[in-house]
């Protein structure tokens, strides 16, 4: 599909993703058209780690209003990547 830097958009740094990081699971926003093997290849290429598992979910954009005008935020895809034992990513400095 695309190169690895287009598949991975950004690392998601939330309270829930920080809690998952203790279990060696990292959360990324990825391209909506990317599938699990592409996401695995991209994470292994960019961060030079071994990926054990990839779980994905599509997030529907919320409907938002500004006065009498309404619009919709874009849909996006989230990937939860489990790394192999002993592997880590420093997403604060590398993400």
Secondary structure, DSSP 8 states (H G I E B T S, - for coil): ---HHHHEEEE---HHHHHHHTTTEEEEEE-TT--HHHHHHHHHHHH---EEEEEEEEE---EEEETTEEEE---EEEEEEEE-TT----HHHH-
